[in-house]
Amino acid sequence: MDAVDQIMEQWRNARPDVDCSPMENIGRLRRCSDLLQRELEATFSTFGMTAWEFDMLATLRRSSATYCMTPTDLFSRLMVTSGTMTHRLQKLEASGWILRVQNSEDARSMLVQLSASGKELIDRAVVAHVENERRIMSGLNAGELKRLNEGLRAMLAVLEKSEDTQR
């Protein structure tokens, strides 16, 4: 019995007239998300970074051979507001992990590019991150991993479709 089972039992006792069964999956997804975030943050912190810093550096690293993007492309991929992006870019630049460079295609705009130290950092961090994820998932066998991935893919499709219709 896990914490979600206990919560479900409490709801069955408190409100037997309400079918709370959707809470089981959502509750487990949320609990997994919280626990996963802690595990991932622990690895990122060994590199002196947070999850959002890792995400931004990783996005730049995998974006192109030049590790360079427009701020708009970057915040669109990361799904944050432009105000949040401005603050984050300032912090990454102050840390020396990114540079702002002139856009050769548009003299009025700047690009965001990984610095040499930012590239070195993310290259080390991504190896540790993947190993951490491998460790986290090691308790599941190949069939369980496949079923989990299929179920999560289906759930993500439902949520993304819902998000698209709300726009």
C-alpha positions as a Markdown table, in Angstrom:
| # | Residue | x | y | z |
|---|---|---|---|---|
| 1 | Met | 0.0 | 0.0 | 0.0 |
| 2 | Asp | 1.4 | 3.4 | -1.0 |
| 3 | Ala | 0.5 | 6.9 | 0.1 |
| 4 | Val | -2.1 | 7.2 | -2.7 |
| 5 | Asp | -3.8 | 4.0 | -1.6 |
| 6 | Gln | -4.2 | 5.6 | 1.9 |
| 7 | Ile | -5.6 | 8.8 | 0.4 |
| 8 | Met | -8.1 | 6.9 | -1.7 |
| 9 | Glu | -9.2 | 4.9 | 1.3 |
| 10 | Gln | -9.8 | 8.1 | 3.2 |
| 11 | Trp | -11.9 | 9.5 | 0.4 |
| 12 | Arg | -13.9 | 6.3 | 0.1 |
| 13 | Asn | -14.7 | 6.7 | 3.8 |
| 14 | Ala | -15.2 | 10.5 | 3.8 |
| 15 | Arg | -17.2 | 10.7 | 0.5 |
| 16 | Pro | -18.5 | 7.2 | -0.6 |
| 17 | Asp | -20.9 | 9.0 | -2.9 |
| 18 | Val | -18.0 | 10.4 | -5.1 |
| 19 | Asp | -16.1 | 8.2 | -7.5 |
| 20 | Cys | -12.6 | 9.5 | -6.8 |
| 21 | Ser | -10.8 | 6.9 | -9.0 |
| 22 | Pro | -9.2 | 9.5 | -11.3 |
| 23 | Met | -7.2 | 10.6 | -8.2 |
| 24 | Glu | -5.3 | 7.4 | -8.2 |
| 25 | Asn | -3.4 | 7.9 | -11.5 |
| 26 | Ile | -3.1 | 11.7 | -11.1 |
| 27 | Gly | -2.0 | 11.3 | -7.5 |
| 28 | Arg | 0.7 | 8.8 | -8.5 |
| 29 | Leu | 1.8 | 10.9 | -11.4 |
| 30 | Arg | 2.2 | 14.0 | -9.1 |
| 31 | Arg | 4.0 | 12.0 | -6.4 |
| 32 | Cys | 6.3 | 10.5 | -9.0 |
| 33 | Ser | 6.9 | 14.0 | -10.4 |
| 34 | Asp | 7.8 | 15.4 | -7.0 |
| 35 | Leu | 10.2 | 12.5 | -6.2 |
| 36 | Leu | 11.8 | 12.6 | -9.6 |
| 37 | Gln | 12.3 | 16.4 | -9.4 |
| 38 | Arg | 14.2 | 15.8 | -6.1 |
| 39 | Glu | 16.4 | 13.1 | -7.6 |
| 40 | Leu | 17.2 | 15.2 | -10.7 |
| 41 | Glu | 17.9 | 18.4 | -8.7 |
| 42 | Ala | 20.4 | 16.5 | -6.6 |
| 43 | Thr | 22.4 | 15.6 | -9.7 |
| 44 | Phe | 22.2 | 19.1 | -11.1 |
| 45 | Ser | 23.3 | 20.6 | -7.8 |
| 46 | Thr | 26.6 | 18.7 | -8.0 |
| 47 | Phe | 27.3 | 20.8 | -11.1 |
| 48 | Gly | 26.3 | 24.0 | -9.3 |
| 49 | Met | 23.1 | 24.4 | -11.4 |
| 50 | Thr | 19.3 | 24.1 | -11.1 |
| 51 | Ala | 16.9 | 22.2 | -13.3 |
| 52 | Trp | 16.0 | 25.3 | -15.3 |
| 53 | Glu | 19.7 | 26.1 | -15.8 |
| 54 | Phe | 20.3 | 22.6 | -17.0 |
| 55 | Asp | 17.2 | 22.8 | -19.3 |
| 56 | Met | 18.4 | 26.0 | -20.9 |
| 57 | Leu | 22.0 | 24.9 | -21.4 |
| 58 | Ala | 20.9 | 21.5 | -22.7 |
| 59 | Thr | 18.4 | 23.2 | -25.2 |
| 60 | Leu | 21.3 | 25.3 | -26.5 |
| 61 | Arg | 23.6 | 22.3 | -26.7 |
| 62 | Arg | 21.3 | 20.2 | -28.8 |
| 63 | Ser | 19.9 | 23.0 | -30.9 |
| 64 | Ser | 22.5 | 23.3 | -33.6 |
| 65 | Ala | 26.2 | 22.9 | -34.4 |
| 66 | Thr | 26.8 | 26.4 | -33.2 |
| 67 | Tyr | 24.9 | 26.0 | -29.9 |
| 68 | Cys | 23.1 | 29.2 | -30.7 |
| 69 | Met | 19.4 | 30.3 | -30.8 |
| 70 | Thr | 17.3 | 33.4 | -30.7 |
| 71 | Pro | 15.9 | 34.3 | -27.3 |
| 72 | Thr | 12.4 | 33.8 | -28.8 |
| 73 | Asp | 13.1 | 30.3 | -30.0 |
| 74 | Leu | 14.7 | 29.5 | -26.7 |
| 75 | Phe | 11.8 | 30.6 | -24.6 |
| 76 | Ser | 9.3 | 29.0 | -27.0 |
| 77 | Arg | 11.0 | 25.6 | -26.6 |
| 78 | Leu | 11.2 | 26.0 | -22.8 |
| 79 | Met | 7.6 | 27.3 | -22.5 |
| 80 | Val | 8.5 | 30.3 | -20.2 |
| 81 | Thr | 7.5 | 33.9 | -20.5 |
| 82 | Ser | 9.8 | 36.5 | -22.1 |
| 83 | Gly | 10.2 | 38.2 | -18.7 |
| 84 | Thr | 11.3 | 35.0 | -17.1 |
| 85 | Met | 13.6 | 34.3 | -20.0 |
| 86 | Thr | 15.2 | 37.8 | -19.7 |
| 87 | His | 16.0 | 37.1 | -16.0 |
| 88 | Arg | 17.3 | 33.7 | -16.7 |
| 89 | Leu | 19.5 | 34.8 | -19.5 |
| 90 | Gln | 21.0 | 37.5 | -17.3 |
| 91 | Lys | 21.8 | 34.9 | -14.6 |
| 92 | Leu | 23.4 | 32.4 | -17.1 |
| 93 | Glu | 25.4 | 35.2 | -18.7 |
| 94 | Ala | 26.6 | 36.4 | -15.3 |
| 95 | Ser | 27.7 | 32.8 | -14.6 |
| 96 | Gly | 29.7 | 32.8 | -17.8 |
| 97 | Trp | 27.7 | 29.9 | -19.3 |
| 98 | Ile | 26.2 | 31.8 | -22.2 |
| 99 | Leu | 27.1 | 34.7 | -24.5 |
| 100 | Arg | 24.9 | 37.1 | -26.3 |
| 101 | Val | 26.2 | 37.5 | -29.9 |
| 102 | Gln | 25.2 | 39.6 | -32.8 |
| 103 | Asn | 22.7 | 38.0 | -35.2 |
| 104 | Ser | 24.5 | 38.0 | -38.6 |
| 105 | Glu | 21.1 | 37.6 | -40.3 |
| 106 | Asp | 19.4 | 40.5 | -38.5 |
| 107 | Ala | 21.6 | 43.4 | -37.1 |
| 108 | Arg | 18.8 | 44.5 | -34.8 |
| 109 | Ser | 18.8 | 41.3 | -32.8 |
| 110 | Met | 21.1 | 39.2 | -30.6 |
| 111 | Leu | 21.5 | 35.5 | -30.3 |
| 112 | Val | 22.1 | 33.4 | -27.2 |
| 113 | Gln | 25.1 | 31.0 | -27.5 |
| 114 | Leu | 26.7 | 28.6 | -25.2 |
| 115 | Ser | 30.1 | 29.8 | -24.0 |
| 116 | Ala | 33.0 | 27.4 | -23.9 |
| 117 | Ser | 32.6 | 26.9 | -20.2 |
| 118 | Gly | 28.8 | 26.5 | -20.6 |
| 119 | Lys | 29.4 | 23.8 | -23.3 |
| 120 | Glu | 32.0 | 22.0 | -21.1 |
| 121 | Leu | 29.6 | 22.1 | -18.1 |
| 122 | Ile | 26.5 | 20.8 | -20.0 |
| 123 | Asp | 28.6 | 18.1 | -21.6 |
| 124 | Arg | 29.6 | 16.8 | -18.2 |
| 125 | Ala | 26.2 | 17.3 | -16.6 |
| 126 | Val | 24.3 | 15.5 | -19.3 |
| 127 | Val | 26.3 | 12.4 | -18.9 |
| 128 | Ala | 25.7 | 12.4 | -15.1 |
| 129 | His | 22.0 | 13.2 | -15.7 |
| 130 | Val | 21.5 | 10.3 | -18.1 |
| 131 | Glu | 23.2 | 7.9 | -15.6 |
| 132 | Asn | 21.0 | 9.3 | -12.8 |
| 133 | Glu | 17.9 | 8.6 | -14.9 |
| 134 | Arg | 19.2 | 5.1 | -15.7 |
| 135 | Arg | 19.6 | 4.5 | -12.0 |
| 136 | Ile | 16.1 | 5.8 | -11.2 |
| 137 | Met | 14.5 | 3.6 | -13.9 |
| 138 | Ser | 16.6 | 0.5 | -13.0 |
| 139 | Gly | 14.0 | -0.9 | -10.8 |
| 140 | Leu | 11.7 | -1.6 | -13.7 |
| 141 | Asn | 12.2 | -4.3 | -16.3 |
| 142 | Ala | 12.2 | -3.8 | -20.0 |
| 143 | Gly | 8.5 | -4.7 | -20.4 |
| 144 | Glu | 7.5 | -2.4 | -17.6 |
| 145 | Leu | 9.6 | 0.5 | -19.1 |
| 146 | Lys | 7.9 | -0.1 | -22.5 |
| 147 | Arg | 4.4 | -0.1 | -21.0 |
| 148 | Leu | 5.2 | 2.9 | -18.9 |
| 149 | Asn | 6.5 | 4.8 | -21.9 |
| 150 | Glu | 3.4 | 3.9 | -24.0 |
| 151 | Gly | 1.0 | 5.0 | -21.2 |
| 152 | Leu | 2.8 | 8.2 | -20.6 |
| 153 | Arg | 2.9 | 8.9 | -24.4 |
| 154 | Ala | -0.8 | 8.4 | -24.6 |
| 155 | Met | -1.4 | 10.6 | -21.5 |
| 156 | Leu | 0.8 | 13.3 | -23.0 |
| 157 | Ala | -1.1 | 13.2 | -26.3 |
| 158 | Val | -4.4 | 13.7 | -24.4 |
| 159 | Leu | -3.0 | 16.7 | -22.4 |
| 160 | Glu | -1.3 | 18.3 | -25.4 |
| 161 | Lys | -4.6 | 18.0 | -27.4 |
| 162 | Ser | -6.5 | 19.6 | -24.6 |
| 163 | Glu | -3.9 | 22.4 | -24.4 |
| 164 | Asp | -4.2 | 23.0 | -28.1 |
| 165 | Thr | -8.0 | 23.3 | -28.0 |
| 166 | Gln | -7.8 | 25.8 | -25.2 |
| 167 | Arg | -5.7 | 28.2 | -27.2 |
